[in-house]
Amino acid sequence: MTPDTYVPGVSENGVYVDVLPSSIPEYGLKCPCFDRYYLNRDKFVQHIKCKRHSAWMKQLNLEKHNFFKKCVELEQTVKQQRLLIAELEKKSHRVHVENLIDL
């Protein structure tokens, strides 16, 4: 199994803030700011106080408007891909039926 990915919370002011989980999942918790995962809460608490994590949080807050735009773009991409998959499945089914008829 893979560790869960840590996601900061959002304050009432719309600012990303660290929210400590009450417990760490069995397979650990991975923080996106660094390619490392944590197996216990105390280690994770230490981690969120480090300079790298603080810089990452600051950058998240500076780019939060870009994240919304990116989210919308990704939703559009997923919608388009779902339509394309459905279209390809229909074509595949038609070809399969035609091949059965030719037998």
PyMOL commands that set and color helices and strands:
alter all, ss='L'
color gray80, all
select helices_A, chain A and resi 41-48+51-62+64-102
alter helices_A, ss='H'
color red, helices_A
select strands_A, chain A and resi 4-5+9-10+16-17+29-31+36-38
alter strands_A, ss='S'
color yellow, strands_A
deselect
rebuild
show_as cartoon
